[in-house]
Amino acid sequence: VHGDLLPGNLLVGEDGAPSAVLDFDGAGIGDPACDLIVAWSVLNEAGRRVLRESCGASDAMWARGRAHALSQAMIFLPYYEGRHADGEAVAWRQLREILGEDAVK
């Protein structure tokens, strides 16, 4: 698994399509659902449907991916507070996508 699929670790071409993945410092053996973090850190609801269908994620795998994304966002915010504005924005986006707009103020 890559383990850190956030916007800052993805190169996107001029056409908007991903062209490369960076930062393999956290790569290793683990739950492949970890790499589904990208579903909530980068994609919207329509994109998540396409990703889930294309990778064939079961309900359990999808739930684990969502839990990994939630955990990552909750760890990121206090650790980088005031020091990484782009990362904070991604973490807040993940929380809104996972918990809903009304749950995250």
Gaussian input, Z-matrix of N, CA and C with variables (Angstrom, degrees):
# hf/3-21g

backbone

0 1
 N
 C     1     B1
 C     2     B2     1     A1
 N     3     B3     2     A2     1     D1
 C     4     B4     3     A3     2     D2
 C     5     B5     4     A4     3     D3
 N     6     B6     5     A5     4     D4
 C     7     B7     6     A6     5     D5
 C     8     B8     7     A7     6     D6
 N     9     B9     8     A8     7     D7
 C    10    B10     9     A9     8     D8
 C    11    B11    10    A10     9     D9
 N    12    B12    11    A11    10    D10
 C    13    B13    12    A12    11    D11
 C    14    B14    13    A13    12    D12
 N    15    B15    14    A14    13    D13
 C    16    B16    15    A15    14    D14
 C    17    B17    16    A16    15    D15
 N    18    B18    17    A17    16    D16
 C    19    B19    18    A18    17    D17
 C    20    B20    19    A19    18    D18
 N    21    B21    20    A20    19    D19
 C    22    B22    21    A21    20    D20
 C    23    B23    22    A22    21    D21
 N    24    B24    23    A23    22    D22
 C    25    B25    24    A24    23    D23
 C    26    B26    25    A25    24    D24
 N    27    B27    26    A26    25    D25
 C    28    B28    27    A27    26    D26
 C    29    B29    28    A28    27    D27
 N    30    B30    29    A29    28    D28
 C    31    B31    30    A30    29    D29
 C    32    B32    31    A31    30    D30
 N    33    B33    32    A32    31    D31
 C    34    B34    33    A33    32    D32
 C    35    B35    34    A34    33    D33
 N    36    B36    35    A35    34    D34
 C    37    B37    36    A36    35    D35
 C    38    B38    37    A37    36    D36
 N    39    B39    38    A38    37    D37
 C    40    B40    39    A39    38    D38
 C    41    B41    40    A40    39    D39
 N    42    B42    41    A41    40    D40
 C    43    B43    42    A42    41    D41
 C    44    B44    43    A43    42    D42
 N    45    B45    44    A44    43    D43
 C    46    B46    45    A45    44    D44
 C    47    B47    46    A46    45    D45
 N    48    B48    47    A47    46    D46
 C    49    B49    48    A48    47    D47
 C    50    B50    49    A49    48    D48
 N    51    B51    50    A50    49    D49
 C    52    B52    51    A51    50    D50
 C    53    B53    52    A52    51    D51
 N    54    B54    53    A53    52    D52
 C    55    B55    54    A54    53    D53
 C    56    B56    55    A55    54    D54
 N    57    B57    56    A56    55    D55
 C    58    B58    57    A57    56    D56
 C    59    B59    58    A58    57    D57
 N    60    B60    59    A59    58    D58
 C    61    B61    60    A60    59    D59
 C    62    B62    61    A61    60    D60
 N    63    B63    62    A62    61    D61
 C    64    B64    63    A63    62    D62
 C    65    B65    64    A64    63    D63
 N    66    B66    65    A65    64    D64
 C    67    B67    66    A66    65    D65
 C    68    B68    67    A67    66    D66
 N    69    B69    68    A68    67    D67
 C    70    B70    69    A69    68    D68
 C    71    B71    70    A70    69    D69
 N    72    B72    71    A71    70    D70
 C    73    B73    72    A72    71    D71
 C    74    B74    73    A73    72    D72
 N    75    B75    74    A74    73    D73
 C    76    B76    75    A75    74    D74
 C    77    B77    76    A76    75    D75
 N    78    B78    77    A77    76    D76
 C    79    B79    78    A78    77    D77
 C    80    B80    79    A79    78    D78
 N    81    B81    80    A80    79    D79
 C    82    B82    81    A81    80    D80
 C    83    B83    82    A82    81    D81
 N    84    B84    83    A83    82    D82
 C    85    B85    84    A84    83    D83
 C    86    B86    85    A85    84    D84
 N    87    B87    86    A86    85    D85
 C    88    B88    87    A87    86    D86
 C    89    B89    88    A88    87    D87
 N    90    B90    89    A89    88    D88
 C    91    B91    90    A90    89    D89
 C    92    B92    91    A91    90    D90
 N    93    B93    92    A92    91    D91
 C    94    B94    93    A93    92    D92
 C    95    B95    94    A94    93    D93
 N    96    B96    95    A95    94    D94
 C    97    B97    96    A96    95    D95
 C    98    B98    97    A97    96    D96
 N    99    B99    98    A98    97    D97
 C   100   B100    99    A99    98    D98
 C   101   B101   100   A100    99    D99
 N   102   B102   101   A101   100   D100
 C   103   B103   102   A102   101   D101
 C   104   B104   103   A103   102   D102
 N   105   B105   104   A104   103   D103
 C   106   B106   105   A105   104   D104
 C   107   B107   106   A106   105   D105
 N   108   B108   107   A107   106   D106
 C   109   B109   108   A108   107   D107
 C   110   B110   109   A109   108   D108
 N   111   B111   110   A110   109   D109
 C   112   B112   111   A111   110   D110
 C   113   B113   112   A112   111   D111
 N   114   B114   113   A113   112   D112
 C   115   B115   114   A114   113   D113
 C   116   B116   115   A115   114   D114
 N   117   B117   116   A116   115   D115
 C   118   B118   117   A117   116   D116
 C   119   B119   118   A118   117   D117
 N   120   B120   119   A119   118   D118
 C   121   B121   120   A120   119   D119
 C   122   B122   121   A121   120   D120
 N   123   B123   122   A122   121   D121
 C   124   B124   123   A123   122   D122
 C   125   B125   124   A124   123   D123
 N   126   B126   125   A125   124   D124
 C   127   B127   126   A126   125   D125
 C   128   B128   127   A127   126   D126
 N   129   B129   128   A128   127   D127
 C   130   B130   129   A129   128   D128
 C   131   B131   130   A130   129   D129
 N   132   B132   131   A131   130   D130
 C   133   B133   132   A132   131   D131
 C   134   B134   133   A133   132   D132
 N   135   B135   134   A134   133   D133
 C   136   B136   135   A135   134   D134
 C   137   B137   136   A136   135   D135
 N   138   B138   137   A137   136   D136
 C   139   B139   138   A138   137   D137
 C   140   B140   139   A139   138   D138
 N   141   B141   140   A140   139   D139
 C   142   B142   141   A141   140   D140
 C   143   B143   142   A142   141   D141
 N   144   B144   143   A143   142   D142
 C   145   B145   144   A144   143   D143
 C   146   B146   145   A145   144   D144
 N   147   B147   146   A146   145   D145
 C   148   B148   147   A147   146   D146
 C   149   B149   148   A148   147   D147
 N   150   B150   149   A149   148   D148
 C   151   B151   150   A150   149   D149
 C   152   B152   151   A151   150   D150
 N   153   B153   152   A152   151   D151
 C   154   B154   153   A153   152   D152
 C   155   B155   154   A154   153   D153
 N   156   B156   155   A155   154   D154
 C   157   B157   156   A156   155   D155
 C   158   B158   157   A157   156   D156
 N   159   B159   158   A158   157   D157
 C   160   B160   159   A159   158   D158
 C   161   B161   160   A160   159   D159
 N   162   B162   161   A161   160   D160
 C   163   B163   162   A162   161   D161
 C   164   B164   163   A163   162   D162
 N   165   B165   164   A164   163   D163
 C   166   B166   165   A165   164   D164
 C   167   B167   166   A166   165   D165
 N   168   B168   167   A167   166   D166
 C   169   B169   168   A168   167   D167
 C   170   B170   169   A169   168   D168
 N   171   B171   170   A170   169   D169
 C   172   B172   171   A171   170   D170
 C   173   B173   172   A172   171   D171
 N   174   B174   173   A173   172   D172
 C   175   B175   174   A174   173   D173
 C   176   B176   175   A175   174   D174
 N   177   B177   176   A176   175   D175
 C   178   B178   177   A177   176   D176
 C   179   B179   178   A178   177   D177
 N   180   B180   179   A179   178   D178
 C   181   B181   180   A180   179   D179
 C   182   B182   181   A181   180   D180
 N   183   B183   182   A182   181   D181
 C   184   B184   183   A183   182   D182
 C   185   B185   184   A184   183   D183
 N   186   B186   185   A185   184   D184
 C   187   B187   186   A186   185   D185
 C   188   B188   187   A187   186   D186
 N   189   B189   188   A188   187   D187
 C   190   B190   189   A189   188   D188
 C   191   B191   190   A190   189   D189
 N   192   B192   191   A191   190   D190
 C   193   B193   192   A192   191   D191
 C   194   B194   193   A193   192   D192
 N   195   B195   194   A194   193   D193
 C   196   B196   195   A195   194   D194
 C   197   B197   196   A196   195   D195
 N   198   B198   197   A197   196   D196
 C   199   B199   198   A198   197   D197
 C   200   B200   199   A199   198   D198
 N   201   B201   200   A200   199   D199
 C   202   B202   201   A201   200   D200
 C   203   B203   202   A202   201   D201
 N   204   B204   203   A203   202   D202
 C   205   B205   204   A204   203   D203
 C   206   B206   205   A205   204   D204
 N   207   B207   206   A206   205   D205
 C   208   B208   207   A207   206   D206
 C   209   B209   208   A208   207   D207
 N   210   B210   209   A209   208   D208
 C   211   B211   210   A210   209   D209
 C   212   B212   211   A211   210   D210
 N   213   B213   212   A212   211   D211
 C   214   B214   213   A213   212   D212
 C   215   B215   214   A214   213   D213
 N   216   B216   215   A215   214   D214
 C   217   B217   216   A216   215   D215
 C   218   B218   217   A217   216   D216
 N   219   B219   218   A218   217   D217
 C   220   B220   219   A219   218   D218
 C   221   B221   220   A220   219   D219
 N   222   B222   221   A221   220   D220
 C   223   B223   222   A222   221   D221
 C   224   B224   223   A223   222   D222
 N   225   B225   224   A224   223   D223
 C   226   B226   225   A225   224   D224
 C   227   B227   226   A226   225   D225
 N   228   B228   227   A227   226   D226
 C   229   B229   228   A228   227   D227
 C   230   B230   229   A229   228   D228
 N   231   B231   230   A230   229   D229
 C   232   B232   231   A231   230   D230
 C   233   B233   232   A232   231   D231
 N   234   B234   233   A233   232   D232
 C   235   B235   234   A234   233   D233
 C   236   B236   235   A235   234   D234
 N   237   B237   236   A236   235   D235
 C   238   B238   237   A237   236   D236
 C   239   B239   238   A238   237   D237
 N   240   B240   239   A239   238   D238
 C   241   B241   240   A240   239   D239
 C   242   B242   241   A241   240   D240
 N   243   B243   242   A242   241   D241
 C   244   B244   243   A243   242   D242
 C   245   B245   244   A244   243   D243
 N   246   B246   245   A245   244   D244
 C   247   B247   246   A246   245   D245
 C   248   B248   247   A247   246   D246
 N   249   B249   248   A248   247   D247
 C   250   B250   249   A249   248   D248
 C   251   B251   250   A250   249   D249
 N   252   B252   251   A251   250   D250
 C   253   B253   252   A252   251   D251
 C   254   B254   253   A253   252   D252
 N   255   B255   254   A254   253   D253
 C   256   B256   255   A255   254   D254
 C   257   B257   256   A256   255   D255
 N   258   B258   257   A257   256   D256
 C   259   B259   258   A258   257   D257
 C   260   B260   259   A259   258   D258
 N   261   B261   260   A260   259   D259
 C   262   B262   261   A261   260   D260
 C   263   B263   262   A262   261   D261
 N   264   B264   263   A263   262   D262
 C   265   B265   264   A264   263   D263
 C   266   B266   265   A265   264   D264
 N   267   B267   266   A266   265   D265
 C   268   B268   267   A267   266   D266
 C   269   B269   268   A268   267   D267
 N   270   B270   269   A269   268   D268
 C   271   B271   270   A270   269   D269
 C   272   B272   271   A271   270   D270
 N   273   B273   272   A272   271   D271
 C   274   B274   273   A273   272   D272
 C   275   B275   274   A274   273   D273
 N   276   B276   275   A275   274   D274
 C   277   B277   276   A276   275   D275
 C   278   B278   277   A277   276   D276
 N   279   B279   278   A278   277   D277
 C   280   B280   279   A279   278   D278
 C   281   B281   280   A280   279   D279
 N   282   B282   281   A281   280   D280
 C   283   B283   282   A282   281   D281
 C   284   B284   283   A283   282   D282
 N   285   B285   284   A284   283   D283
 C   286   B286   285   A285   284   D284
 C   287   B287   286   A286   285   D285
 N   288   B288   287   A287   286   D286
 C   289   B289   288   A288   287   D287
 C   290   B290   289   A289   288   D288
 N   291   B291   290   A290   289   D289
 C   292   B292   291   A291   290   D290
 C   293   B293   292   A292   291   D291
 N   294   B294   293   A293   292   D292
 C   295   B295   294   A294   293   D293
 C   296   B296   295   A295   294   D294
 N   297   B297   296   A296   295   D295
 C   298   B298   297   A297   296   D296
 C   299   B299   298   A298   297   D297
 N   300   B300   299   A299   298   D298
 C   301   B301   300   A300   299   D299
 C   302   B302   301   A301   300   D300
 N   303   B303   302   A302   301   D301
 C   304   B304   303   A303   302   D302
 C   305   B305   304   A304   303   D303
 N   306   B306   305   A305   304   D304
 C   307   B307   306   A306   305   D305
 C   308   B308   307   A307   306   D306
 N   309   B309   308   A308   307   D307
 C   310   B310   309   A309   308   D308
 C   311   B311   310   A310   309   D309
 N   312   B312   311   A311   310   D310
 C   313   B313   312   A312   311   D311
 C   314   B314   313   A313   312   D312

   B1=1.4572
   B2=1.5221
   B3=1.3143
   B4=1.4647
   B5=1.5221
   B6=1.3144
   B7=1.4476
   B8=1.5073
   B9=1.3156
   B10=1.4644
   B11=1.5278
   B12=1.3182
   B13=1.4651
   B14=1.5280
   B15=1.3129
   B16=1.4547
   B17=1.5237
   B18=1.3237
   B19=1.4634
   B20=1.5248
   B21=1.3186
   B22=1.4578
   B23=1.5146
   B24=1.3204
   B25=1.4599
   B26=1.5201
   B27=1.3196
   B28=1.4626
   B29=1.5161
   B30=1.3285
   B31=1.4604
   B32=1.5154
   B33=1.3218
   B34=1.4554
   B35=1.5190
   B36=1.3294
   B37=1.4563
   B38=1.5213
   B39=1.3071
   B40=1.4639
   B41=1.5206
   B42=1.3310
   B43=1.4607
   B44=1.5224
   B45=1.3384
   B46=1.4547
   B47=1.5186
   B48=1.3113
   B49=1.4615
   B50=1.5229
   B51=1.3295
   B52=1.4640
   B53=1.5261
   B54=1.3262
   B55=1.4583
   B56=1.5318
   B57=1.3407
   B58=1.4605
   B59=1.5204
   B60=1.3140
   B61=1.4537
   B62=1.5266
   B63=1.3390
   B64=1.4624
   B65=1.5248
   B66=1.3217
   B67=1.4587
   B68=1.5201
   B69=1.3116
   B70=1.4556
   B71=1.5237
   B72=1.3311
   B73=1.4551
   B74=1.5258
   B75=1.3377
   B76=1.4601
   B77=1.5160
   B78=1.3299
   B79=1.4629
   B80=1.5236
   B81=1.3073
   B82=1.4497
   B83=1.5120
   B84=1.2878
   B85=1.4577
   B86=1.5199
   B87=1.3053
   B88=1.4552
   B89=1.5068
   B90=1.2879
   B91=1.4543
   B92=1.5296
   B93=1.3299
   B94=1.4614
   B95=1.5285
   B96=1.3234
   B97=1.4648
   B98=1.5219
   B99=1.3255
   B100=1.4639
   B101=1.5283
   B102=1.3198
   B103=1.4633
   B104=1.5255
   B105=1.3189
   B106=1.4636
   B107=1.5212
   B108=1.3229
   B109=1.4685
   B110=1.5204
   B111=1.3098
   B112=1.4634
   B113=1.5334
   B114=1.3161
   B115=1.4681
   B116=1.5192
   B117=1.3223
   B118=1.4608
   B119=1.5255
   B120=1.3327
   B121=1.4646
   B122=1.5304
   B123=1.3335
   B124=1.4654
   B125=1.5324
   B126=1.3092
   B127=1.4652
   B128=1.5263
   B129=1.3331
   B130=1.4582
   B131=1.5231
   B132=1.3266
   B133=1.4656
   B134=1.5274
   B135=1.3328
   B136=1.4709
   B137=1.5260
   B138=1.3150
   B139=1.4603
   B140=1.5185
   B141=1.3447
   B142=1.4664
   B143=1.5243
   B144=1.3299
   B145=1.4692
   B146=1.5249
   B147=1.3282
   B148=1.4700
   B149=1.5184
   B150=1.3333
   B151=1.4570
   B152=1.5238
   B153=1.3202
   B154=1.4684
   B155=1.5244
   B156=1.3088
   B157=1.4615
   B158=1.5283
   B159=1.3281
   B160=1.4685
   B161=1.5250
   B162=1.3382
   B163=1.4670
   B164=1.5250
   B165=1.3244
   B166=1.4575
   B167=1.5168
   B168=1.3343
   B169=1.4651
   B170=1.5218
   B171=1.3199
   B172=1.4650
   B173=1.5288
   B174=1.3141
   B175=1.4642
   B176=1.5253
   B177=1.3292
   B178=1.4659
   B179=1.5316
   B180=1.3193
   B181=1.4680
   B182=1.5275
   B183=1.3211
   B184=1.4658
   B185=1.5223
   B186=1.3225
   B187=1.4672
   B188=1.5307
   B189=1.3304
   B190=1.4736
   B191=1.5220
   B192=1.3297
   B193=1.4592
   B194=1.5174
   B195=1.3148
   B196=1.4675
   B197=1.5282
   B198=1.3246
   B199=1.4676
   B200=1.5298
   B201=1.3316
   B202=1.4701
   B203=1.5316
   B204=1.3256
   B205=1.4713
   B206=1.5236
   B207=1.3114
   B208=1.4663
   B209=1.5255
   B210=1.3144
   B211=1.4590
   B212=1.5214
   B213=1.3222
   B214=1.4563
   B215=1.5273
   B216=1.3231
   B217=1.4669
   B218=1.5232
   B219=1.3181
   B220=1.4642
   B221=1.5233
   B222=1.3152
   B223=1.4667
   B224=1.5289
   B225=1.3378
   B226=1.4610
   B227=1.5290
   B228=1.3268
   B229=1.4701
   B230=1.5240
   B231=1.3143
   B232=1.4730
   B233=1.5315
   B234=1.3188
   B235=1.4610
   B236=1.5271
   B237=1.3324
   B238=1.4714
   B239=1.5291
   B240=1.3096
   B241=1.4624
   B242=1.5278
   B243=1.3175
   B244=1.4587
   B245=1.5119
   B246=1.3347
   B247=1.4638
   B248=1.5201
   B249=1.3208
   B250=1.4689
   B251=1.5305
   B252=1.3324
   B253=1.4695
   B254=1.5270
   B255=1.3292
   B256=1.4714
   B257=1.5269
   B258=1.3094
   B259=1.4552
   B260=1.5227
   B261=1.3282
   B262=1.4615
   B263=1.5249
   B264=1.3211
   B265=1.4682
   B266=1.5324
   B267=1.3301
   B268=1.4658
   B269=1.5265
   B270=1.3204
   B271=1.4671
   B272=1.5256
   B273=1.3311
   B274=1.4706
   B275=1.5183
   B276=1.3388
   B277=1.4609
   B278=1.5207
   B279=1.3340
   B280=1.4631
   B281=1.5290
   B282=1.3121
   B283=1.4599
   B284=1.5262
   B285=1.3374
   B286=1.4717
   B287=1.5239
   B288=1.3412
   B289=1.4603
   B290=1.5286
   B291=1.3169
   B292=1.4595
   B293=1.5235
   B294=1.3229
   B295=1.4613
   B296=1.5202
   B297=1.3301
   B298=1.4634
   B299=1.5151
   B300=1.3009
   B301=1.4705
   B302=1.5396
   B303=1.3222
   B304=1.4565
   B305=1.5281
   B306=1.3200
   B307=1.4581
   B308=1.5152
   B309=1.3358
   B310=1.4572
   B311=1.5121
   B312=1.2894
   B313=1.4769
   B314=1.4927
   A1=109.24
   A2=116.74
   A3=121.66
   A4=108.80
   A5=116.67
   A6=121.95
   A7=116.47
   A8=118.61
   A9=120.29
   A10=110.17
   A11=116.54
   A12=119.82
   A13=110.85
   A14=114.36
   A15=123.19
   A16=108.35
   A17=118.26
   A18=120.16
   A19=114.27
   A20=118.03
   A21=121.01
   A22=114.39
   A23=117.20
   A24=121.29
   A25=112.31
   A26=116.72
   A27=122.12
   A28=109.96
   A29=116.97
   A30=121.29
   A31=107.08
   A32=115.52
   A33=121.50
   A34=108.12
   A35=116.40
   A36=121.46
   A37=112.05
   A38=115.91
   A39=121.17
   A40=112.24
   A41=116.85
   A42=120.99
   A43=112.42
   A44=117.30
   A45=121.97
   A46=113.98
   A47=117.54
   A48=121.08
   A49=110.25
   A50=117.59
   A51=119.96
   A52=110.60
   A53=116.00
   A54=119.44
   A55=112.71
   A56=117.82
   A57=120.13
   A58=110.56
   A59=115.50
   A60=122.93
   A61=107.17
   A62=116.69
   A63=122.93
   A64=110.82
   A65=115.69
   A66=124.28
   A67=112.15
   A68=115.48
   A69=120.74
   A70=112.05
   A71=117.21
   A72=121.68
   A73=111.96
   A74=116.85
   A75=120.45
   A76=113.68
   A77=117.64
   A78=120.69
   A79=110.71
   A80=115.03
   A81=118.89
   A82=110.96
   A83=114.94
   A84=121.56
   A85=107.50
   A86=115.98
   A87=119.13
   A88=111.42
   A89=114.98
   A90=121.95
   A91=109.47
   A92=118.31
   A93=119.71
   A94=112.98
   A95=117.79
   A96=120.29
   A97=111.29
   A98=117.04
   A99=121.47
   A100=110.68
   A101=116.69
   A102=119.27
   A103=113.07
   A104=117.30
   A105=119.99
   A106=111.39
   A107=118.18
   A108=121.62
   A109=110.17
   A110=116.29
   A111=121.63
   A112=111.65
   A113=117.36
   A114=120.60
   A115=111.48
   A116=117.13
   A117=120.63
   A118=113.18
   A119=118.04
   A120=119.73
   A121=112.20
   A122=117.20
   A123=120.41
   A124=112.51
   A125=116.72
   A126=121.00
   A127=113.15
   A128=114.64
   A129=120.17
   A130=107.92
   A131=117.10
   A132=120.59
   A133=112.34
   A134=116.90
   A135=119.96
   A136=111.00
   A137=116.80
   A138=121.03
   A139=112.34
   A140=115.53
   A141=119.27
   A142=110.86
   A143=117.40
   A144=119.68
   A145=110.75
   A146=116.36
   A147=120.44
   A148=110.14
   A149=117.59
   A150=121.07
   A151=110.87
   A152=116.35
   A153=119.37
   A154=111.22
   A155=115.77
   A156=119.37
   A157=111.08
   A158=116.45
   A159=119.72
   A160=113.01
   A161=117.87
   A162=119.11
   A163=111.70
   A164=117.20
   A165=120.42
   A166=114.37
   A167=117.09
   A168=120.74
   A169=111.10
   A170=115.64
   A171=121.26
   A172=108.99
   A173=116.79
   A174=120.28
   A175=110.81
   A176=116.11
   A177=120.22
   A178=111.46
   A179=116.81
   A180=120.43
   A181=110.12
   A182=117.05
   A183=121.44
   A184=110.33
   A185=117.18
   A186=121.32
   A187=110.59
   A188=117.19
   A189=119.69
   A190=110.85
   A191=118.04
   A192=120.95
   A193=111.54
   A194=115.11
   A195=120.26
   A196=110.30
   A197=116.97
   A198=121.03
   A199=110.87
   A200=117.45
   A201=120.51
   A202=109.87
   A203=117.28
   A204=121.04
   A205=110.80
   A206=117.07
   A207=121.16
   A208=110.43
   A209=116.52
   A210=121.21
   A211=111.35
   A212=116.40
   A213=120.37
   A214=111.17
   A215=116.64
   A216=120.19
   A217=111.14
   A218=116.65
   A219=120.26
   A220=112.02
   A221=117.64
   A222=121.32
   A223=110.38
   A224=116.17
   A225=121.65
   A226=111.82
   A227=117.06
   A228=120.19
   A229=113.81
   A230=120.44
   A231=117.36
   A232=113.19
   A233=117.22
   A234=120.36
   A235=111.87
   A236=116.71
   A237=120.84
   A238=113.97
   A239=118.06
   A240=121.32
   A241=111.92
   A242=114.59
   A243=121.25
   A244=115.28
   A245=118.40
   A246=120.98
   A247=113.99
   A248=117.84
   A249=120.50
   A250=108.36
   A251=115.85
   A252=121.14
   A253=112.86
   A254=117.31
   A255=119.32
   A256=110.84
   A257=116.56
   A258=120.65
   A259=112.37
   A260=115.74
   A261=119.42
   A262=110.40
   A263=116.70
   A264=120.70
   A265=110.64
   A266=116.50
   A267=120.36
   A268=109.70
   A269=117.34
   A270=120.90
   A271=111.03
   A272=116.94
   A273=119.49
   A274=110.79
   A275=117.67
   A276=121.10
   A277=110.00
   A278=116.99
   A279=121.25
   A280=109.95
   A281=116.96
   A282=120.23
   A283=111.28
   A284=116.96
   A285=119.66
   A286=111.30
   A287=117.04
   A288=120.83
   A289=111.13
   A290=117.56
   A291=121.58
   A292=111.97
   A293=116.47
   A294=120.92
   A295=113.85
   A296=116.82
   A297=121.13
   A298=111.50
   A299=115.01
   A300=121.69
   A301=111.92
   A302=116.83
   A303=120.41
   A304=113.33
   A305=117.26
   A306=121.28
   A307=112.58
   A308=117.70
   A309=122.10
   A310=109.13
   A311=116.10
   A312=120.72
   A313=110.95
   D1=150.89
   D2=174.68
   D3=-74.65
   D4=-50.37
   D5=174.46
   D6=88.18
   D7=-2.70
   D8=-177.01
   D9=-153.04
   D10=48.74
   D11=-177.87
   D12=-80.01
   D13=84.19
   D14=177.44
   D15=-115.60
   D16=163.28
   D17=-178.18
   D18=-52.54
   D19=-36.70
   D20=-179.66
   D21=-67.75
   D22=-12.49
   D23=179.69
   D24=-107.29
   D25=13.72
   D26=178.42
   D27=-121.27
   D28=133.19
   D29=171.36
   D30=-96.15
   D31=134.70
   D32=-178.79
   D33=-120.69
   D34=133.34
   D35=179.25
   D36=-75.19
   D37=173.84
   D38=179.85
   D39=-59.68
   D40=-26.52
   D41=179.41
   D42=-82.05
   D43=-1.04
   D44=178.92
   D45=87.88
   D46=-3.23
   D47=179.89
   D48=-85.85
   D49=139.94
   D50=176.34
   D51=-59.50
   D52=137.66
   D53=-178.80
   D54=-120.24
   D55=-18.17
   D56=179.86
   D57=-164.09
   D58=156.47
   D59=174.24
   D60=-114.41
   D61=135.50
   D62=-177.64
   D63=-114.32
   D64=175.32
   D65=169.76
   D66=58.07
   D67=79.33
   D68=179.89
   D69=-96.65
   D70=22.08
   D71=-179.12
   D72=-59.72
   D73=-35.07
   D74=-178.72
   D75=-94.00
   D76=5.76
   D77=-176.51
   D78=-67.23
   D79=145.11
   D80=177.69
   D81=176.58
   D82=-169.07
   D83=178.37
   D84=-84.69
   D85=133.59
   D86=179.09
   D87=178.69
   D88=-166.56
   D89=-179.15
   D90=-70.23
   D91=117.71
   D92=-179.69
   D93=-61.45
   D94=-18.00
   D95=176.93
   D96=-63.15
   D97=-21.06
   D98=178.42
   D99=-57.72
   D100=-36.64
   D101=-178.64
   D102=-76.78
   D103=-1.92
   D104=173.18
   D105=-79.07
   D106=-3.45
   D107=175.47
   D108=-49.73
   D109=-35.83
   D110=-178.79
   D111=-57.26
   D112=-25.91
   D113=179.98
   D114=-62.03
   D115=-33.09
   D116=-178.83
   D117=-105.39
   D118=-18.38
   D119=179.90
   D120=-89.11
   D121=-22.20
   D122=-175.49
   D123=-124.93
   D124=-42.15
   D125=-169.46
   D126=-90.27
   D127=154.99
   D128=171.64
   D129=-92.06
   D130=-175.87
   D131=-176.10
   D132=-58.99
   D133=-42.39
   D134=178.80
   D135=-64.23
   D136=-42.12
   D137=177.77
   D138=-63.13
   D139=-38.71
   D140=177.62
   D141=-62.37
   D142=-40.01
   D143=178.66
   D144=-61.38
   D145=-43.62
   D146=179.71
   D147=-64.01
   D148=-45.86
   D149=179.37
   D150=-59.90
   D151=-48.31
   D152=-177.40
   D153=-61.28
   D154=-43.88
   D155=179.75
   D156=-65.20
   D157=-43.20
   D158=-175.93
   D159=-69.93
   D160=-30.37
   D161=-179.83
   D162=-96.44
   D163=-6.51
   D164=176.73
   D165=67.17
   D166=32.95
   D167=-178.52
   D168=-66.55
   D169=128.80
   D170=175.15
   D171=-71.41
   D172=170.50
   D173=176.68
   D174=-58.20
   D175=-41.91
   D176=-178.88
   D177=-65.92
   D178=-44.10
   D179=179.66
   D180=-64.32
   D181=-41.71
   D182=179.66
   D183=-63.01
   D184=-42.85
   D185=178.55
   D186=-63.28
   D187=-40.86
   D188=177.51
   D189=-64.95
   D190=-40.52
   D191=177.61
   D192=-61.09
   D193=-43.00
   D194=178.09
   D195=-63.32
   D196=-40.54
   D197=178.22
   D198=-65.14
   D199=-40.15
   D200=176.59
   D201=-61.18
   D202=-43.25
   D203=-179.82
   D204=-64.57
   D205=-41.73
   D206=178.11
   D207=-62.86
   D208=-46.77
   D209=179.54
   D210=-60.66
   D211=-45.27
   D212=-179.16
   D213=-60.62
   D214=-45.07
   D215=-179.80
   D216=-63.08
   D217=-41.48
   D218=-177.97
   D219=-69.61
   D220=-30.33
   D221=176.24
   D222=-76.99
   D223=-40.01
   D224=-175.40
   D225=-62.93
   D226=-45.40
   D227=-172.38
   D228=-57.87
   D229=-55.41
   D230=-179.24
   D231=-69.37
   D232=-30.24
   D233=-178.07
   D234=-68.42
   D235=-41.86
   D236=-175.36
   D237=-104.90
   D238=8.35
   D239=-176.11
   D240=-50.49
   D241=124.45
   D242=178.64
   D243=76.05
   D244=-0.16
   D245=-176.66
   D246=-120.12
   D247=-10.61
   D248=-175.32
   D249=-149.34
   D250=78.96
   D251=-173.55
   D252=-59.50
   D253=-42.45
   D254=-179.87
   D255=-63.98
   D256=-43.02
   D257=179.14
   D258=-65.84
   D259=-38.54
   D260=176.53
   D261=-62.21
   D262=-41.34
   D263=179.55
   D264=-61.75
   D265=-40.66
   D266=178.46
   D267=-65.11
   D268=-44.35
   D269=-179.14
   D270=-62.37
   D271=-43.77
   D272=177.19
   D273=-63.51
   D274=-37.80
   D275=177.50
   D276=-62.69
   D277=-44.44
   D278=178.74
   D279=-58.13
   D280=-46.25
   D281=-179.63
   D282=-61.23
   D283=-42.59
   D284=178.90
   D285=-65.52
   D286=-39.97
   D287=-179.65
   D288=-67.97
   D289=-34.98
   D290=-177.07
   D291=-84.03
   D292=-46.18
   D293=-173.37
   D294=-95.79
   D295=-18.45
   D296=-177.66
   D297=99.86
   D298=150.06
   D299=-177.32
   D300=-56.78
   D301=-41.24
   D302=-176.25
   D303=-68.90
   D304=-24.34
   D305=-179.07
   D306=-82.87
   D307=-19.04
   D308=-175.46
   D309=-119.76
   D310=116.45
   D311=-179.76
   D312=-106.35

